[in-house]
Amino acid sequence: MRRAAATRALAAIIFGAVAAGGACAASNDATPRAVTDAVGAVAAVRGRGCGDRPAVTTRLVRSARLDRVAEQLGPGIPLAQALEAAHYDARASTFLALPAPRAGLDVDFEALLASRFCTEVADGAWSAIGAAADAASVRLVLSDPIHLPTAADTPRLRAAVLALVNAARSESRRCGAVLLPPAPPLLASRPLDQVAARYAGEMAAGGPFAHVGADGRSAAQRVADGGYAARASGENLALGPTTADEVVAGWLASPGHCSNLMDARFAEMGLGIAVSARPAPRVYWTQLFATPTR
């Protein structure tokens, strides 16, 4: 078994892997059936549980891209390298190598998986599976995929973040050592959305992950240059989270970000999201707070 685990926080997504071993051999006519049987065996073991692991309710979805990952695995090809080559983004993945059936010798995949790979197979985190085989082995890749937000997701994420922020502001909250009282709910601001989106895009395009941009402008200057006349403004940034829940939880866990989020001086919020280009796609978030002078 080979495993590549990813740690994701407000900083980055990092893969680690061990090189896959074993020799590849030419495929034979039994290969497609072996792949089908092995994938079915994984589902069967997860459905009933194994060892001291209970049944898993998370359904595995067959992924053509993970199939390509499984095909590439071989001597000297680490799992992380195969994932990157297939442009497959995952929080974590695991690789299992099973013996392939041969003439006169069947393999009981269910028994093998339950006895030797129970912990890996019966992990509820996995929701995707890929498989490939040759005459020597059947290779299975199980994964917890990362779903990177797209432009079409932005309206939904903006609404979700605003709802989470206002839920947090509705109660007193400790930000570091300071206990802050409840604050009025924020309103969505289209102008702030636009300013935040531009800056998230600048960071994703190679600009510094910092409150002062490559052009030397601060968040307050960017807000003013965007045509928003503010008597108070603030900014939170994040790098790495892929969901509204994750990014807001990260901000609330950081005293400075939490203080911005709970600041009663702010009346409106804007949000920008951008994803950097490969080979290392990462999600950049810009959250702006402001109160107009009007």
N, C-alpha and C positions, 0 to 999 in steps of 0.2 A: 504494500500500500504506500502510495506517495500522496502527500497533502500539501497544498499551497494555501496558506491562511492569510487573510488581509485584515489589517487593523485600520479602521477609518475613524477619524476624529475631525476636529475643525482644521486640521493641517493638511492631510493628504490621504491617499489610498496606497498602501504599500503591500506588495506581494513578496512572499518568500516561498521557495520550493526546493525540493530535493530532486536530483536528476533521476529520471526513470530508467530502470534497468530491463534486461531481457532482450533477447534477439528477435528480430522480425523475420518472418518466413513468408513464402508466397501463399496467397489465398487459395482456397479450394471451394468446391461446390457446397460444402457444409457450412461455410462462413455465415451467410445470411441467417440461416436457421439458428446457429449458435448465438448470434447477436440477439435475435428475437427471444430465444430461450433465456438468455442471461438477463435481459431487461425485464422480462416477465418474472424471473426469479427474485429480482430486487423488489419489485412491487409486492410479490407474495410475502416475502420476509417482513417487509415494512408493515404489511396489512395485518399480520398476526403477532408481530413482535418476536424477539429472540433473546435467549439468555435471560438476563434480568431487565431487559429493555421492553417497555410496553409497545403496543401497536402504534404506528405513526399515522396520523390523519392527513398530513400534508401530501397532496397528490404530486407525483413527479410528472413533469411534462417533457416529452422527448424533444430535444433541440438539435436541429441540423448543424448549427454552429458548434455545439459540443461534440457532435459526431466527428466534425473535422478536427477538433482538438484531439479526440481519441485516436484518430487516424495518424496524426503527426507524432504521437508519443512513441519513443523508441530509444535506443542507446544514445546517451548524450543529449537528449532533448528534455529539458526540465518541463514540468507541468506549467510553470509560469510563462515560459517561452512559448509553449504551444497555445496557451490562452491568449497571449498578446498577438501572436501571429494570426489568430482567428478573430481578433478584435472583440474578444469576449471579456466583459467586465464583471467581476464577481467579488463579493465580500470574502468568500472562501470557497475552495474546491478540493475534492479529494479524488485520487486515482487508484483504481483497483485493477490488478492484473490477474486473470484467472486462466487456467489451462484450457486449451481448445479441445473439443472432442476430436477423436481420431478414429480411423477405421477399426471397428471392433472394440472401441473404448469410449463409452459415454461419460459425461461429467454431470453429476447431480449438483447443479448450480445452487439450488435452494439450500441444500445441506452444507455446501462449502461456504456460502455467504453467512449462514446462520452460525456456523461453528468458528469460522476464522475472521469474519469481518462484521460481526454483529454490531459493534459500537459504531462503525462507520456507516453501515447501511441504515441502521435504525436511528439516525440523527434527523430530527424534525426540521432542522434548518434547510435541508436540501429540498429544492423545488424543481430542479431541472436535471436531466440525465442525457448523456451522450454515450455512444458505444461504437466500437469498431473491432474487427477481428481479422486474424490471418491463420495460417495453419498451426501456429504455435500457441497463440494466446487470444483471449478475449479481453479487451480493455474497456473499462467502464469509468466514466467521469461523472461525478455527482457535484452539483454546484448550488450555491446560494447567489443568484445573479443580482447585479446592481442594475436598476432601471434608471438610466440617466434622464433627467427631465429634458423635454424638448420645448420649442417655442409654443407649441399647442398646449403644453401643460402650464404655462405661466399664469394665465388668469385664475386657474384653479388653485395654484400654489399661493398666489397673492391673497386670495380670499381665505385660504386655510391659515396662513401665517397671521393675517390680521385677526381672525377669530381666536387663535391661540394667544396672541398678544393681549387682546382685550380680556380674555378669560383670566390671564395672569394679572392684569392691572385691576381686576375687580376685587382682589383680596390684598391684604397687607402681605409683604414678602421681604424676606431677609436677603439682601444682596451683599454677600461677604459678611462683614461685621455690622452692617447698617440695616436696621429694620425700616422699610419704607411703607407708608400708608397706601391704601387703594388710590387709584388714579382714574380720572374719567376715561371712557373708551375713546380710541382714536378713530378718525375717519380716513377712508382711503383717499389718496390724492393722485390724480392722473399726472400732474406736472412732476411730483416727486417720483412716481413710477418711472417716468421717462429719464430723469436725471440718474436715478439708481441703475436703470438698465444700461445706460451708456457707460457708466463707470464699471459695472460688472463686466461688460464686454471689453473694456480697455484692459482690465486685469487678466481676463481669459486670453487676450491676444498677446500677452507677454509683459504687460505693465506690472509694476510692483504690487504685491499684496500688502497694501498700506493705506492709511487714511490720506496721505499726501501722494498725489499721482505723479506720474513721470513728468508732467508739465509743471509741477510745483504747486498745483492748486489744492486747497484744503476742501473738506466736505462743504463747509459754509460757502466757499467761493463757487463750488460747482452748483450748489443750490441757487445762488444769486445769478450766476451766468445762465441758468436754465429758465430764468424769468420768474422765479418764485421769490417774492419779497417776504423775508422771514425775520421775525424779531427773536427767534430762538430756533436752533437746529442741532441735530446730532446724527451720528452714523454708527451702525454696527456692520461688521464684515464677517464673513465665514467662508471657509474653503474646505470642501469635502462632503458635507451632508448632501443627501439626495432627496430628502423628504421634508415637509413642513414640520413634522413632529421632531425630527432630529435637529434641525437648525435652531428651532426655538428652544429646545431643551439645552442645547449647547450655549446659547446666549444667556439663558437663565442661570446656568451653572457658573458663569463668569461674572464676578462682581461688577466690573466696569460695564459690560454689555447689559447686565441685568439692571443697573442703575439707569442707563439710557432708556431701556424698555419701560421702566416704572416711573419715569420722570413726568410729573404732573404738568410741567410747563408745555409739553408737546400736545398738539391737538390733531395732527395728521401724520400719516405714514405712507411711504412709498417703498416698493420692493423691486429689485432687479436681479435676474438670474442669467448666468451665461456658463457655457461649458467650453473648456479649452480644447484645442485640437489634439489629435493623437500624435505620438504613441502613448501619451499619458493623460487621458481625458479626466479633467477634474471640474467640479462644480463650484462656481464662484457666486456668492450672495452679497448683495448690498442692500442694507435696510436704512432708510432715511426717516428721520423724525423732524418735524418742524411745526411752527405756529405762524400763520400769516400775519402780516402787520395790519390787515384790514379789520 
